[in-house]
């Protein structure tokens, strides 16, 4: 199954990832300019970083894809 950032299973991980202070600040600036959801922000600006973070913090989610 291909990686789908909008899948419900990634919700908690996205919330925790974007909740990190430096990433949250960047999200706030970019979401104001572009009206982005958390998943859209990660998909557009941080997907590779998120996948790396996900493999370190939620490896079970990646093994399901």
C-alpha positions as CSV (number, residue, x, y, z in Angstrom):
1,X,0.0,0.0,0.0
2,X,1.5,3.4,-0.9
3,X,2.2,6.0,1.7
4,X,-0.9,8.3,2.2
5,X,-0.3,11.2,4.5
6,X,-4.0,11.8,4.7
7,X,-4.7,8.3,6.1
8,X,-6.4,8.4,9.6
9,X,-3.6,6.2,11.0
10,X,-1.1,9.0,10.7
11,X,-3.1,11.6,12.6
12,X,-1.5,11.3,16.0
13,X,2.0,11.1,14.5
14,X,1.4,14.2,12.4
15,X,0.1,16.1,15.5
16,X,3.1,15.1,17.5
17,X,5.5,15.9,14.7
18,X,4.1,19.4,14.0
19,X,3.8,20.0,17.7
20,X,7.6,20.3,18.0
21,X,8.4,24.0,18.7
22,X,10.5,24.7,15.6
23,X,8.2,22.9,13.2
24,X,5.1,24.3,14.8
25,X,6.4,27.9,14.3
26,X,7.1,27.1,10.6
27,X,3.7,25.6,10.3
28,X,2.0,28.7,11.8
29,X,3.7,31.0,9.3
30,X,3.0,28.8,6.3
31,X,-0.5,27.8,7.2
32,X,-1.5,31.5,7.6
33,X,-0.2,32.3,4.1
34,X,-1.6,29.2,2.5
35,X,-4.5,28.0,4.7
36,X,-3.0,24.5,5.2
37,X,-4.1,21.6,7.4
38,X,-1.5,19.8,9.4
39,X,-1.4,17.0,6.8
40,X,-1.2,19.4,3.9
41,X,1.7,21.2,5.5
42,X,3.6,18.0,6.1
43,X,2.9,16.8,2.6
44,X,4.0,20.0,0.9
45,X,7.0,21.1,3.0
46,X,8.2,18.3,5.3
47,X,7.4,14.9,3.8
48,X,10.9,13.5,3.7
49,X,11.7,14.8,7.2
50,X,8.4,13.4,8.5
51,X,9.0,10.0,7.1
52,X,12.4,9.9,8.8
53,X,10.9,11.1,12.1
54,X,8.1,8.6,11.7
55,X,10.5,5.7,11.2
56,X,12.3,6.6,14.4
57,X,9.1,7.3,16.5
58,X,6.3,5.2,15.0
59,X,8.1,2.5,13.0
60,X,5.0,0.2,13.2
61,X,3.1,2.7,11.0
62,X,5.7,2.4,8.2
63,X,5.8,-1.3,8.4
64,X,2.0,-1.4,7.6
65,X,2.5,0.4,4.3
